[in-house]
Amino acid sequence: MNPPILYSFRRCPYAMRARMGLLVSGTAWELREVVLRAKPAELIAASPKGTVPVLVLPNGRVIEQSLDILRWALAVHDPEDWRARDNPAAIASNDGAFKHHLDRYKYPDRHHSDPLSHRAAALALLGPLEARLAMHANLCGAERGLADIAIFPFVRQFAAVEPDWFAVQPIPRVQAWLARHLASALFAEAMTRRAPWQAGHAPVLL
């Protein structure tokens, strides 16, 4: 049987969490790195919305949302028990309000926004994470879990806009938590650079 196929873009935070979930699960899968300005016809045929990540299962089922891909992978195999360390409310805040302000901070010209006001609003939303991390090294306990993997790629993106500014903000636990996840072997593997996928080329199997 052919493995599941993941259409992905290396720098997309949604795709990052999908890749990390698949990697930690130990599931065999094929990675198809795409160029967003030249999306392959196979991606559009599988998912007309044309965004990544998209997972195509061997039976033809298509999973179009990153959290659904992450949870599907962990349902297959969850060796670190990530599902026991989930926090749907924190993830919803990240994917909703935090992402809203992050986009308007990072891309003010695109959104015709005041980046400093959105920067401040996004920073305020990190306060609950700072409070949670006062109790544990990770968001739901001592070990990393689903909530950490779902959220930290977006905090990474926020920190990368103005690294020097982020480094001096009064959120030392969030900063240390982010640094640990960025330094993990799992994240390094998930961020390995791959050539863009082309039909007919040898598949990238993971």
C-alpha positions in Angstrom: 0.0 0.0 0.0 1.2 3.5 -0.8 1.9 5.8 2.1 -0.1 8.9 2.9 1.1 12.0 1.0 1.6 15.3 2.8 1.7 18.5 0.7 3.7 21.0 2.7 5.6 24.2 2.7 8.6 24.3 5.0 8.1 27.8 6.6 4.3 27.5 7.2 3.6 27.1 10.9 0.5 25.0 10.1 2.6 22.6 8.0 5.3 22.5 10.7 2.9 21.1 13.3 1.5 18.5 10.8 5.1 17.4 9.9 6.1 17.1 13.6 3.0 15.0 14.4 3.7 12.6 11.5 7.3 12.3 12.4 6.8 11.6 16.1 4.1 9.1 15.3 6.6 7.0 13.3 4.0 6.7 10.5 5.5 6.2 7.0 4.6 9.0 4.7 5.6 10.9 1.6 6.5 14.6 1.8 5.7 16.8 -1.2 7.2 20.2 -0.6 5.4 22.8 -2.8 6.2 26.2 -4.1 3.1 28.3 -3.1 3.4 30.5 -6.2 3.4 27.4 -8.5 1.1 24.9 -6.7 1.1 21.5 -8.4 -2.1 20.4 -10.1 -2.1 17.3 -7.9 -2.5 19.5 -4.8 -5.3 21.5 -6.3 -7.1 18.2 -7.4 -6.9 16.9 -3.9 -7.8 20.1 -2.2 -9.2 23.0 -4.3 -8.6 25.5 -1.5 -4.9 25.2 -2.5 -3.4 25.8 1.0 -1.1 23.6 2.9 -0.8 21.3 4.7 -3.0 18.7 3.0 -2.7 15.0 3.8 -4.0 12.4 1.2 -4.5 9.0 2.7 -4.1 5.8 0.7 -7.9 5.3 0.6 -8.3 8.7 -1.1 -9.5 10.5 2.0 -8.2 14.0 2.2 -7.4 15.8 5.5 -7.2 19.5 4.9 -6.6 21.0 8.4 -3.3 20.9 10.2 -4.8 20.0 13.6 -6.8 17.2 12.0 -3.6 15.9 10.4 -1.7 16.1 13.7 -4.5 14.3 15.6 -4.8 11.7 12.8 -1.1 10.9 13.1 -1.3 10.5 16.8 -4.3 8.3 16.6 -2.2 5.9 14.5 0.6 6.0 17.0 1.3 8.3 19.9 4.6 7.1 21.5 5.1 10.2 23.7 1.4 10.3 24.7 0.9 13.8 23.2 -2.9 13.5 23.2 -2.8 13.4 27.0 -1.3 16.9 27.0 -3.8 18.7 24.8 -5.4 22.1 25.5 -8.1 22.9 22.9 -8.9 26.3 24.5 -5.3 27.4 24.3 -5.0 26.2 20.7 -8.2 27.9 19.7 -6.8 31.2 21.2 -3.6 30.7 19.2 -5.3 29.9 16.0 -7.8 32.6 16.4 -6.9 35.9 18.2 -3.2 35.3 18.3 -2.9 34.5 14.6 -5.1 37.5 13.8 -2.8 39.9 15.5 0.3 38.1 14.3 -0.6 38.5 10.7 -1.4 42.2 11.1 1.9 42.7 13.0 4.0 40.8 10.5 2.2 42.0 7.3 0.9 45.5 8.0 1.0 46.6 4.3 -1.1 43.6 3.3 -3.7 44.2 6.1 -3.5 48.1 6.2 -2.9 47.7 9.9 -1.0 49.4 12.8 1.7 46.8 13.5 2.6 48.1 17.0 -1.0 47.8 18.3 -1.2 44.3 16.9 2.2 43.5 18.4 1.0 44.6 21.8 -2.2 42.6 21.5 -0.4 39.4 20.5 2.1 39.9 23.3 -0.7 40.2 25.8 -2.1 36.8 24.5 1.2 35.2 25.5 0.5 36.1 29.1 -1.7 33.0 29.8 1.1 30.8 28.3 3.6 32.4 30.6 1.3 31.6 33.6 1.0 28.0 32.5 4.7 27.6 32.1 5.2 28.8 35.7 3.7 25.5 36.7 5.4 23.1 34.2 8.2 23.1 31.7 5.6 22.7 29.0 2.0 23.9 28.5 0.3 20.8 29.9 3.0 19.1 32.0 6.7 18.3 32.3 6.9 16.8 28.8 6.0 18.2 25.4 2.5 17.5 24.2 0.0 18.2 21.5 -0.6 21.8 22.8 3.1 22.7 22.6 3.5 21.4 19.1 0.3 23.1 17.9 1.2 26.5 19.3 5.0 27.0 19.3 5.4 27.4 15.5 3.2 30.5 15.7 5.2 31.9 18.7 8.3 31.3 16.7 6.9 33.3 13.8 6.0 36.1 16.2 9.5 36.2 17.8 11.1 36.2 14.4 9.6 39.5 13.3 11.7 41.5 15.7 14.0 39.1 17.6 15.8 41.8 19.6 12.5 43.2 20.8 11.0 39.8 21.6 14.1 38.9 23.6 13.6 41.7 26.1 9.9 41.2 26.8 8.9 40.1 30.3 7.9 36.6 29.3 11.0 34.6 30.3 9.2 31.3 30.5 7.7 31.6 27.1 11.1 32.6 25.7 12.8 29.6 27.3 10.0 27.2 26.2 10.3 28.5 22.6 14.1 28.1 22.7 13.8 24.5 23.9 11.4 23.5 21.1 13.4 25.3 18.5 16.5 23.3 19.6 14.8 19.9 19.6 15.9 17.2 17.3 12.2 16.7 16.2 12.0 20.3 15.0 15.3 20.1 13.2 14.1 17.0 11.4 10.8 18.7 10.5 12.6 21.7 9.1 15.0 19.8 6.8 15.2 21.6 3.5 13.8 19.6 0.6 13.7 20.3 -3.1 10.2 21.2 -4.4 8.3 18.2 -5.5 7.9 17.4 -9.1 5.8 14.6 -10.7 8.0 11.8 -11.9 10.8 12.5 -9.5 11.8 10.0 -6.8 9.5 10.4 -3.8 10.7 11.7 -0.4 9.7 9.0 2.0 9.8 9.6 5.7 
